[in-house]
Amino acid sequence: MVIGAGGDEQPTANDAANTSAQQSAATAQSSNAGTATPSAASTTVAPSDSVLNASGYITARRMATVSAEVIGLIKDVTVEEGMAVKAGQVLATLDATLPQVDLDLAQAQIKVLEARLASTNANLAEAKRVLARASELKNAEFSSEASVTRAQADVDSLSASAASTRADIEVAKLSVLRQKERLDDYTIRAPFDGIVTVKAAQPGEIVSPSSAGGGFTRTGICTIVDMTSLEIEVDVNESFIGRVFEGQEVKANLDAYPNWDIPASVIAIIPTADRAKATVRVRVGINISDPRILPDMGVKVAFLKA
């Protein structure tokens, strides 16, 4: 700054440069204030649709290891692993020689009793004719009362014998039914539609409903799984079980197919906790049917928001 002759202040070149620099800084600050700079806090992330993630396994509600009700020698096994079977289909047969003989014996016993009944009925008919003649002669006073009484006793005795034989025939018929049921036990059939996953016995082995005779006695013929009853079983930490409710939609991903989203929903929350693991078991139903879904597969599930 320089003082002129009239006492006025005159700006120098340095003062003009400083003033220009201050104006430029102010302009730049104003420009920066009007423009938002991007930062991590201003980045928006889409919220997840799941409230809880868990892992579990594919399980079958209908799975049976089929065995025989009687102990016997296996003659034939008609199934293999992976085979589809229908309810009532023959899976295996046992040696039924002895029960077949017992059935034949029971049926022969019926024939014997029926022949006995026919003989008794014939004698009864003759006894009734004798009684009728004795009664006519008694009325005509050509016979005694003792003859009539004796003829009546014969009729009563034969009637009782016929009734007893008929009862024996009914018992024999029941015995035949029992022997047929016992004979049918030597044919092992599928209890429901499904897939054979395990074949545990071969012809020539002994099968028994309970373990006996050491390791040479089989307790099952095969294992059948109903593939339409597959569901997911998940253990949820009890601290987060409040986030799960019946009917809740679930997204499932098999470990074998991690990019395949399987629609599912919660069937039930088992009303008990595992004290050792501090978890609650949850049953999750699978809303589709697909041959890629197999029992005991690992699966990850995401419980979705309501």
Buried (B, 14 or more C-beta within 10 A) or exposed (E): EEEEEEEEEEEEEEEEEEEEEEEEEEEEEEEEEEEEEEEEEEEEEEEEEBBBEBEBBBBBBBBBEBBBEBBBBBBEBBBEEEBEBEEEBBBBBBBBEEBBEBBEEBBEBBEEBBEBBEBBBEBBEEBBEBBEBBBEBBEEEEBEEEBBEEBBEBBEBBBEBBEBBBEBBEEBBEBBEEBBEBBEBBEBBBBBBBBBBEBBBEEEBBBBEEEEEEEEBBBBBBBBBBBEBBBBBBBBEBEBBEEBEEEBBBBBBBEEBEEEEBEBBBBEBEEEBEEEEEBBBBBBBBEEEEEEBBBEBEBBBBBBEE
